Amino acid sequence: METTVEVTKVSKRFGSTVALDGLSFSVAPGQVTGFVGPNGAGKSTTMRVILGLDRPDGGEALIGGQPYAKLRHPLSQVGSLLDAGALHPSRRARNHLLWLAHSQGFSARRVDEVLEEAGLQAVARRKAGGYSLGMRQRLGIAAALLGDPPVLILDEPFNGMDPEGIVWVRGFLRSLAAQGRAVLLSSHLMSELQDTATHLVVIGRGRLVADASVAELIAAASDGRVSLRTSAR
């Protein structure tokens, strides 16, 4: 699993709003890359560009050297979770995964495997509309894993998770990275990435703020100096 995600000088506007401003970074295999920034920083837009849901005004985003639209078997190359609520509420969880699996030629056995990995096997035949947000997050992660992909892109998967769920997500994503997968995990809270990410990409207003290992950022923040810039006179 040597697939890398590369974002190169990506720009995106929505009307007069600049969502992304020449953003560049990469997601390497074998580690969890935390994608950090305040709400509205451009994290979700970046992920949508990577997954071909939004077309950039400039630059490119590649998965294994190709744009998402050119991947022949996308679910086998990248798994994603952008919106845990994007499912039919009256469909049972297992059936939700079955139609995804059938669209890509995956077996029903694979569906049961990912349900077990996500800790949902006991409630797999319940309607997804009755799931809590945390359970929907687990179901979204299960869907992302269907094709056993080398790349995972998850947008704020900790939302709605109880403490047990947060611990599970952290350990599970670390284990996936240890298998050689490239994992991109977004959050607007640094605390959510504690004990999970080994590398951080920090953005603000669509621009890159920092791209470094967690250890490097901690060292830089521990030198005792603080810079403050203000427009006030």
C-alpha positions in Angstrom: 0.0 0.0 0.0 2.1 2.9 -1.3 -0.7 5.2 -2.5 -0.2 8.9 -1.7 -2.7 11.7 -1.9 -1.3 14.9 -3.4 -2.9 18.3 -3.3 -1.0 20.8 -5.5 -1.8 24.6 -5.6 -5.5 24.0 -5.4 -7.7 27.1 -5.5 -11.5 27.3 -5.2 -14.0 30.1 -5.0 -17.7 30.1 -4.3 -18.9 33.4 -5.7 -16.8 36.1 -3.9 -15.7 33.8 -1.2 -12.2 32.3 -1.4 -12.5 28.7 0.0 -9.0 27.5 -1.0 -6.1 29.7 -1.9 -3.2 27.8 -3.6 -3.3 24.9 -1.1 -0.6 22.2 -1.3 0.2 19.2 0.9 0.5 15.4 0.6 -0.8 12.5 2.6 1.8 9.8 2.9 1.1 6.0 3.4 1.7 4.5 6.7 0.5 7.4 8.9 -2.5 9.2 10.1 -2.4 12.8 8.8 -4.5 15.2 10.9 -6.2 17.9 8.8 -6.8 20.8 11.2 -8.4 24.2 11.1 -11.3 26.2 12.4 -14.8 25.8 11.0 -14.8 27.4 7.5 -11.1 27.0 7.0 -11.6 24.9 3.9 -11.2 21.3 5.2 -14.4 19.9 3.8 -13.9 21.7 0.5 -10.5 20.2 0.1 -11.8 16.7 0.7 -14.6 17.3 -1.8 -12.0 18.4 -4.4 -9.9 15.3 -3.7 -12.9 13.1 -4.2 -14.0 14.9 -7.4 -17.2 16.4 -5.9 -16.0 19.9 -6.4 -13.9 21.1 -9.4 -11.0 23.3 -8.4 -10.5 26.6 -10.1 -6.8 26.0 -10.2 -4.3 23.3 -9.3 -5.1 19.5 -8.9 -5.7 16.8 -6.4 -4.4 13.3 -7.2 -4.8 9.8 -5.5 -2.0 7.5 -6.5 -1.1 9.9 -9.3 -4.6 10.1 -10.8 -7.7 12.3 -10.3 -10.6 10.6 -8.6 -12.7 10.6 -11.8 -10.2 8.4 -13.5 -10.0 5.7 -10.9 -11.3 2.5 -12.4 -12.4 0.9 -9.1 -12.8 3.9 -6.8 -14.0 2.1 -3.6 -11.0 -0.2 -3.9 -8.6 2.7 -4.0 -10.1 5.3 -1.7 -12.7 5.1 1.1 -14.3 8.2 2.4 -16.7 9.5 5.0 -17.9 13.1 4.4 -21.4 13.1 5.9 -22.6 10.4 8.3 -26.2 11.4 7.7 -26.0 10.7 3.9 -28.1 7.5 4.0 -31.7 6.4 3.6 -33.2 6.4 7.1 -35.6 3.6 6.4 -32.9 1.3 5.0 -31.4 -1.3 7.3 -27.7 -0.8 8.0 -26.6 -4.0 6.4 -28.7 -3.4 3.3 -27.2 0.1 3.0 -23.8 -1.5 2.8 -25.0 -4.3 0.5 -26.1 -2.0 -2.3 -22.7 -0.2 -2.1 -21.0 -3.6 -2.2 -23.0 -4.9 -5.1 -22.2 -1.7 -7.1 -18.5 -2.6 -7.0 -18.7 -6.4 -7.1 -18.0 -7.0 -3.4 -19.4 -10.0 -1.6 -22.0 -10.0 1.2 -19.3 -11.6 3.3 -17.2 -8.4 3.0 -20.2 -6.5 4.2 -20.4 -8.6 7.4 -16.7 -8.3 7.9 -16.8 -4.5 7.9 -19.8 -4.4 10.1 -17.9 -6.5 12.7 -14.9 -4.2 12.4 -17.1 -1.2 13.1 -18.7 -2.9 16.0 -22.2 -2.9 14.4 -22.9 -6.6 13.9 -25.4 -6.7 16.7 -27.5 -3.8 15.2 -26.9 -4.5 11.5 -30.5 -5.2 10.8 -31.9 -2.1 12.5 -33.0 0.8 10.3 -30.3 3.4 10.0 -32.7 6.2 10.8 -32.8 4.9 14.3 -29.1 5.1 14.7 -27.4 7.7 16.9 -24.9 10.0 15.2 -22.0 8.0 16.7 -23.5 4.8 15.2 -23.9 6.5 11.9 -20.3 7.5 12.0 -19.4 3.8 12.6 -21.6 2.8 9.6 -19.9 5.4 7.4 -16.5 4.1 8.4 -17.7 0.6 7.6 -18.7 1.8 4.1 -15.4 3.4 3.6 -13.6 0.1 4.3 -15.7 -2.0 1.9 -13.1 -2.1 -0.8 -10.2 -2.5 1.6 -8.7 0.7 0.1 -5.1 2.0 0.6 -6.4 5.5 1.2 -9.0 6.7 3.7 -10.5 10.2 3.9 -12.6 11.0 6.9 -14.3 14.3 7.7 -14.7 14.9 11.4 -15.6 11.2 12.3 -15.4 12.0 16.0 -18.6 14.1 15.9 -21.3 12.4 18.0 -19.0 9.7 19.3 -19.2 8.8 23.0 -15.9 8.3 24.9 -15.8 4.6 24.1 -16.3 5.4 20.4 -13.5 8.0 20.4 -11.1 5.5 21.9 -12.2 3.0 19.3 -11.7 5.4 16.3 -8.3 6.4 17.5 -7.0 2.9 17.9 -8.7 1.7 14.7 -7.2 4.4 12.5 -3.8 3.9 14.0 -4.0 0.2 13.1 -5.1 1.0 9.5 -2.1 3.3 9.1 0.2 0.6 10.5 -0.9 -1.6 7.6 0.5 1.0 5.2 -2.6 3.0 4.4 -2.7 6.7 3.9 -5.3 8.2 6.3 -6.5 11.8 6.1 -8.5 12.8 9.2 -10.1 16.2 9.6 -11.0 18.0 12.8 -11.4 21.5 14.1 -10.2 20.4 17.5 -6.6 19.5 18.1 -7.7 17.5 21.2 -9.6 15.0 19.0 -6.4 14.1 17.2 -4.5 13.4 20.4 -2.9 9.9 20.3 -4.1 9.5 16.7 -2.3 11.6 14.1 1.5 11.5 13.6 1.5 14.3 11.1 -0.5 17.5 10.9 -1.6 19.8 8.1 -3.0 23.0 9.5 -5.0 25.4 7.4 -6.7 28.7 7.9 -8.8 30.7 5.4 -8.0 28.2 2.7 -4.2 28.6 3.1 -1.6 26.3 4.5 -0.5 27.3 8.0 1.7 24.4 8.9 2.7 21.0 7.5 4.8 19.1 10.0 5.0 16.1 12.3 3.3 16.4 15.6 6.7 16.3 17.3 8.0 19.2 15.2 4.9 21.3 16.0 5.1 20.6 19.7 8.8 21.6 19.7 8.1 24.8 17.8 5.3 25.7 20.3 7.5 25.0 23.3 10.2 27.6 22.6 8.6 30.2 24.8 7.9 32.8 22.1 4.5 34.0 21.0 3.9 36.2 17.9 0.9 38.5 17.8 -0.2 40.6 14.8 -3.0 43.1 14.9 -4.4 45.8 12.8 -5.2 48.0 15.8 -3.0 51.1 16.3 
